């Protein structure tokens, strides 16, 4: 499944994903981890300007997908946490947005 090709859908009344599905989807997201009921990753940058550029780009994705992460923004790092509060845990939306977040970072 190519998460980048998918879009988020409303999750009102949905159940969180089963543990085996979470594990399978997590394997496609480098350095992401499940912490409690959140999908989490820390991104590090050279300076504040790069940090804020990333935050602004991520905010645009979140707006387009109507699925918003909790962010902890620091001078040279951002902690990103996705969770679907309506479902009380992780849904496919969290993994879609995590994959789109990953796509913001250039890989050599």
C-alpha positions in Angstrom: 0.0 0.0 0.0 1.4 3.4 -1.0 0.5 5.7 1.8 1.5 8.8 -0.2 -1.3 8.1 -2.7 -4.0 7.9 0.0 -6.0 10.7 1.6 -7.4 10.9 5.1 -11.0 10.2 5.7 -13.3 11.0 8.7 -12.8 8.6 11.6 -15.7 9.4 13.8 -16.9 6.3 15.5 -14.0 4.2 14.1 -11.9 1.8 16.2 -8.1 2.1 16.3 -6.1 -0.2 14.2 -5.2 -3.7 15.4 -1.6 -4.1 16.8 -0.5 -6.3 13.9 -1.7 -3.7 11.3 0.1 -0.9 13.3 3.3 -3.0 13.2 3.0 -3.7 9.5 2.4 0.0 8.6 5.1 1.2 11.0 7.7 -0.9 9.1 7.3 1.5 6.2 8.2 4.6 8.3 11.8 4.9 9.2 12.5 6.0 12.8 8.9 6.4 13.7 7.7 4.7 16.8 4.5 4.1 18.7 4.5 5.8 22.1 1.3 5.0 24.0 -1.5 5.7 21.5 0.6 8.1 19.4 2.8 7.7 16.3 6.0 9.7 17.1 9.1 11.0 15.5 11.7 13.7 16.2 13.1 15.6 13.3 16.4 17.5 13.7 17.5 20.6 11.7 20.6 22.8 11.3 18.8 25.9 12.5 15.6 27.7 13.4 14.9 28.7 9.8 14.9 25.1 8.6 12.8 24.0 11.6 10.1 26.6 10.9 10.1 25.8 7.1 9.4 22.2 8.0 6.7 23.1 10.5 5.0 25.4 7.9 5.1 22.7 5.2 3.7 20.1 7.7 1.0 22.5 8.7 0.0 22.7 5.0 -0.2 18.9 4.7 -2.2 18.7 7.9 -4.7 21.3 6.6 -5.0 19.5 3.3 -5.6 16.2 5.0 -7.7 17.7 7.8 -5.6 15.6 10.2 -3.5 17.6 12.6 -0.5 16.4 14.6 0.6 17.6 18.0 3.9 19.4 17.6 6.7 20.3 20.0 8.8 23.0 18.2 12.3 23.8 19.4 15.2 25.8 17.9 16.6 22.9 15.8 14.1 20.1 16.2 10.4 19.2 16.0 8.7 16.3 17.8 5.7 15.1 15.7 2.9 13.1 17.3 0.0 11.7 15.3 -3.0 10.1 16.9 -6.7 9.9 16.0 -8.5 11.3 19.0 -11.9 10.4 17.7 -10.8 6.7 17.5 -8.9 6.7 20.8 -5.7 5.5 19.1 -4.0 5.1 15.7 -5.9 4.9 12.4 -4.8 4.8 8.8 -5.0 8.6 8.8 -2.0 8.8 11.2 0.2 6.6 8.9 -0.9 8.5 5.8 0.1 11.8 7.4 3.4 10.4 8.8 4.3 9.2 5.3 3.5 12.6 3.8 5.6 14.2 6.6 8.5 11.9 5.7 8.2 13.0 2.0 9.1 16.5 3.1 12.6 15.5 4.0 15.0 15.0 1.1 16.8 11.7 1.1 20.2 11.4 -0.6 
